[in-house]
């Protein structure tokens, strides 16, 4: 009979090391994704003329401030949406969503905040991740449209 208990061959120290490595990998991937996301938001705002920017592009980085970032994300979604609306109107560009993913961004933020709720949090985090990816994708698309139309 084959012993399938992997833990029988691995000591406590090795398990701790594997957990620490796994956590470090998850944190590193999360930081990289956050940086890429914030770069997309910053570049989206940079693609908007200064007169239509409702927020300075560099202000999106304040979302990295623990605690404050939970509130600031809603301000960023609102400012980016309003900036895009003003820029698209100024350039008379066609629009598929007149709110420029405002609802998607707000929903993502709400679900992000709800992810700390015990038991319900994991579901909120998973659905929030989906909305975050959709929002990120839409922001990249709006940015690319502005850059091509320039």
Secondary structure by P-SEA (a helix, b strand, c coil): cccccccccccaaaaaaaaaaaaaaaaaaaaaaaaaaaaaaaaaaaaccccccccccccccccccaaaaaaaaaaaaaaaaaaaaaaaaaacccccccccaaaaaaaaaaaaaacccccaaaaaaaaaaaaaaaaaaaaaaaaaaaaaac
